[in-house]
Amino acid sequence: MLQTTFTKTLDIDCPIAQAPMGGSVTPELICAVCEAGGLGMQGVSWHEPAAMVAEIAAIRRRTARPFAVNLALEWEQHTRLAQCIDAGAPVISLFWGDPTAYFPRLRVAKVKTIVTVGSADEARRAADLGADVICAQGIEAGGHVWSKVGTMVLLPAVVDAVAPLPVIAAGGIADGSGLAAVLALGGAGVWIGTRFLATPEAYTHEEWKRRIVAARETDTVYTELLDLDWPKAPHRVLRNSTYEQWEAAGRPPSGQRPGEGEPVARQPDGTILPRYSDSGPAPGASGDIEATCLYAGQSAGLVHDVLPAGALVKRIVAEAEAALASAAAMRRV
Ligand SMILES: Cc1cc2nc3c(=O)[nH]c(=O)nc-3n(C[C@H](O)[C@H](O)[C@H](O)COP(=O)(O)O)c2cc1C
């Protein structure tokens, strides 16, 4: 297996983290990744306390390997952080905002931390606070996007800023050649989202998976359009009819957009997904699924199949080893 400073720091077998992805990540997905040697991760930013503790227990029942929970700092997360620590989450990941106020508790608990950054300055501040791993998220990423810089430039800039701390890269990576490229840029591993949506274990509508597999690298948009529960937060989604109708209407501001608030689809539990909702469709959702929020990174253009998560982790490692060997052979030509 590929060992790096990232795998050594978190005691995992291969340098692949599965990104937290709202309601799309299941304990089955996390545990399949962990059992294959990677780091599975659950986003708990919006969980009720009891549900969050139950989720952490459900993961722990299925795997003895390290896993992570993720908190978005757009919202105050002190209570959830304390509950995650008490529930025994081995690794905590922080995203979207200044993590300074959370570090005193993390330092006392001695829990491992990953902080997602969008610039070298932010990475330096996270390193000074005591982060164990830095995740550099580039603008290619799917879901909510913190950075304005592409992964190819951001990663080496962050690596230089915080060496020898392990830096992993998010955004634009879906296969082993991406992992090999990250290692060549000085990164210690990858943090992959969109590729893991196209797995049987992801709790994601079949049409969403199908559209990711069918997507070209040019089929996503970086926008603030889908803003109903999280305004002014840039995100990347598949270009769809909701986006195109808004574009055709001259890109009007929130409140004046075509079909503002009208129901587009219904989740299996009956919850309505209105137009411009930032929630993705769950399996069994009905209605105009194409017009809902289908998060995906530019990496969707590299996803060509739906594959079980454990097999996917193993394939990415094997591809990376082959890519590294072929790059070495290229230098001898
Ligand atoms: C559906 C979806 C939901 C996401 N939700 C979160 C989240 O809750 N917390 C977080 O840190 N990142 C979130 N992200 C961003 C990912 O962590 C990661 O940065 C991104 O998926 C990497 O780009 P990729 O999709 O090309 O692999 C989400 C991404 C997707 C696709």
Ligand as a Chemical Component Dictionary entry (heavy atoms), coordinates in Angstrom:
data_LIG
# 
_chem_comp.id                   LIG 
_chem_comp.type                 NON-POLYMER 
_chem_comp.pdbx_formal_charge   0 
_chem_comp.three_letter_code    LIG 
# 
loop_
_chem_comp_atom.comp_id 
_chem_comp_atom.atom_id 
_chem_comp_atom.alt_atom_id 
_chem_comp_atom.type_symbol 
_chem_comp_atom.charge 
_chem_comp_atom.model_Cartn_x 
_chem_comp_atom.model_Cartn_y 
_chem_comp_atom.model_Cartn_z 
_chem_comp_atom.pdbx_ordinal 
LIG C1  C1  C 0 -22.595 16.526 -2.555 1  
LIG C2  C2  C 0 -21.422 17.188 -1.893 2  
LIG C3  C3  C 0 -21.566 17.655 -0.583 3  
LIG C4  C4  C 0 -20.463 18.228 0.087  4  
LIG N1  N1  N 0 -20.586 18.578 1.418  5  
LIG C5  C5  C 0 -19.463 18.944 2.106  6  
LIG C6  C6  C 0 -19.491 19.120 3.526  7  
LIG O1  O1  O 0 -20.527 18.980 4.187  8  
LIG N2  N2  N 0 -18.324 19.452 4.150  9  
LIG C7  C7  C 0 -17.143 19.603 3.466  10 
LIG O2  O2  O 0 -16.112 19.854 4.077  11 
LIG N3  N3  N 0 -17.104 19.480 2.119  12 
LIG C8  C8  C 0 -18.222 19.138 1.440  13 
LIG N4  N4  N 0 -18.148 18.950 0.069  14 
LIG C9  C9  C 0 -16.883 19.236 -0.647 15 
LIG C10 C10 C 0 -15.950 18.029 -0.557 16 
LIG O3  O3  O 0 -15.470 17.914 0.750  17 
LIG C11 C11 C 0 -14.733 18.115 -1.496 18 
LIG O4  O4  O 0 -14.000 19.273 -1.244 19 
LIG C12 C12 C 0 -15.062 18.013 -2.974 20 
LIG O5  O5  O 0 -16.038 17.033 -3.218 21 
LIG C13 C13 C 0 -13.795 17.704 -3.761 22 
LIG O6  O6  O 0 -13.991 17.800 -5.141 23 
LIG P1  P1  P 0 -14.482 16.559 -6.046 24 
LIG O7  O7  O 0 -15.963 16.521 -5.832 25 
LIG O8  O8  O 0 -14.094 16.932 -7.420 26 
LIG O9  O9  O 0 -13.819 15.314 -5.566 27 
LIG C14 C14 C 0 -19.233 18.389 -0.610 28 
LIG C15 C15 C 0 -19.121 17.941 -1.935 29 
LIG C16 C16 C 0 -20.184 17.338 -2.583 30 
LIG C17 C17 C 0 -19.997 16.846 -3.989 31 
# 
loop_
_chem_comp_bond.comp_id 
_chem_comp_bond.atom_id_1 
_chem_comp_bond.atom_id_2 
_chem_comp_bond.value_order 
_chem_comp_bond.pdbx_ordinal 
LIG C1  C2  SING 1  
LIG C2  C3  SING 2  
LIG C2  C16 DOUB 3  
LIG C3  C4  DOUB 4  
LIG C4  N1  SING 5  
LIG C4  C14 SING 6  
LIG N1  C5  DOUB 7  
LIG C5  C6  SING 8  
LIG C5  C8  SING 9  
LIG C6  O1  DOUB 10 
LIG C6  N2  SING 11 
LIG N2  C7  SING 12 
LIG C7  O2  DOUB 13 
LIG C7  N3  SING 14 
LIG N3  C8  DOUB 15 
LIG C8  N4  SING 16 
LIG N4  C9  SING 17 
LIG N4  C14 SING 18 
LIG C9  C10 SING 19 
LIG C10 O3  SING 20 
LIG C10 C11 SING 21 
LIG C11 O4  SING 22 
LIG C11 C12 SING 23 
LIG C12 O5  SING 24 
LIG C12 C13 SING 25 
LIG C13 O6  SING 26 
LIG O6  P1  SING 27 
LIG P1  O7  DOUB 28 
LIG P1  O8  SING 29 
LIG P1  O9  SING 30 
LIG C14 C15 DOUB 31 
LIG C15 C16 SING 32 
LIG C16 C17 SING 33 
# 
